[in-house]
C-alpha cells in the first residue's frame, strides 16, 4: 500500500526525491498524469490512470517480465484505482513510482503531461523544478490577531507550526506577561484552534506610542526566533501585513535575507506564495541565468556541448557539472550502456529510454546541477546543453 496521511497522499520531500535517484535492480515504473478536481471531468482521472497502468504493463513485459510478474509489480495501485474519494479531491498532477523495493504516489502542484516510463531507474525530470536550487523561501504574516510563518517553494506552501518549535525558540516568542505587555498565546487560543492557527498576541497599552514600543519589543523576539529557525537555510523571507506592522517589524529585523513586503489584509496561503514569488524569483533564477551565460561563453570549447550523445557519455562518466534541459522536450532511444549502442526513435518503442531524463539522473547521481528550463530560455535549439567539469 502507498504511504498515506489520512486520505491525502504525502507531498514529496527532498529526502524522498534523493531516494528516487538511488541505483536499483530490476525495472522501475514512473507514471505522471494531470488530474482534475471537483467536476464531472473528475471521472476521467481514474480512467486515465488505468490507461497509463496498462501501458506500464506492456512495457514491463517488453522489459522482460512475465505477465503475472508485471501484474504483481503494479498490484499496489489496485485499491487506489477504486478510491473514488481520492480522485474527487485531486488537482494539479499525480506522480507514481513503483519497483520491487519502493512504491509511492504523490499529489503535486504541477501540470504533468501523461507519461509512463519503465527503465532501470526512475524518471525524475518532471519533478526536478520542485527542488531546483533548494528553492525554499518563507512568508512571515503579521496581524493584530496572529503571527504565521509559511514555508514555500515555487509550487508549494505549508504553514510552519510555531507551537512545535523547540522550547528555546518558543521562549523567544514570549514576553513577560504584564499589565502593559503584548501576550503570546502559544498554548491557549492557538492550540485550542488546532493546526492552521498562528501565535496570537494583543496589546494593553493605552498610549499609542507605548503600544508601538510594545509591538517593536515583541517583534524583536519574533526576529530572534526567525533567525534561529531560518539561520541554517538562509532562505529569502518576505513580510506580509498592513503597512503599520510590517514597518515596525523591519526596524526589529536582523535576518540578512529579508526580501520585501506584501501589503493588504487576510490572504490565502496560495495567494501569499504567488505574491512572494514575484519578489524572490530573481534570487532563484540567478543561478539558472548564470549557467545559461556560462554555457554561451564556453560553447565551442571542450568544456561545453549541446550534442545529446556527448552529453550522455559525459553524464555517465560524471563529467557534467551543470545540465540544462528543455521542459517540453523528450528524446527516446534504445540504449545499451555497456556496449554504447544508441538507436534514436521519433516515437518511443516499448523498450526505449528517455535520454534527457537519463542524462539528468546521471548528472544528479554524480553531484551535478540540473536546471529544467522553458524552451525559450534554452541556449540554442537543442533540447539539452551541458557544462563539463573538465
TATADA-V135777 format. One line per field, one symbol per residue. psi: psi as a letter, one per 40 degrees, with the letter a starting at -180 (. if undefined). burial: + if it has 16 or more other C-alpha atoms within 10 Angstrom, else -. Layout:
psi=???
burial=???
This chain:
psi=iihihbehiiihidddddddeiiiiiihhhhhiiihhfidedeedddddddddddddddddddeiidddddddedeeddddegdddddfiibihhhhhadehhiihhifigiihhhhhaeiiheddedddehffghiihhhhiedihihhhiadeihhhhhdeeiiddddddeiihhidfiihhgdecddddeaiehahiiiiehdhddddddddddddddddddddddedddeiihhihiiddddddddddhehefhfaihaibhiidddddddddddeddddeddddddddddddeheieeiifhdddddddddefehdhhhhheeiihiihhhddeehhhiidhhideiihdddddddddddeeihhhhiideeihaeieihihid.
burial=-+------++-+-------++-----++++++++++-----++-++--+--++-+++++++++-+----++-++--+--++-----++-++-+++++++---++++++++-+--+++++++++++++-+++++-+++++++++--++++++++++++-+++++-----++-+++------++++++---+------+++++++-+-----++-++++++++++++++--+----++++++++--++-+++-++-+--++++++-----+--++++++-++---+---+--++--+---+---++++-+--++++++-++++++++++--++++++--------+-----++++++++++++++++--++++++-+--++---++++++--
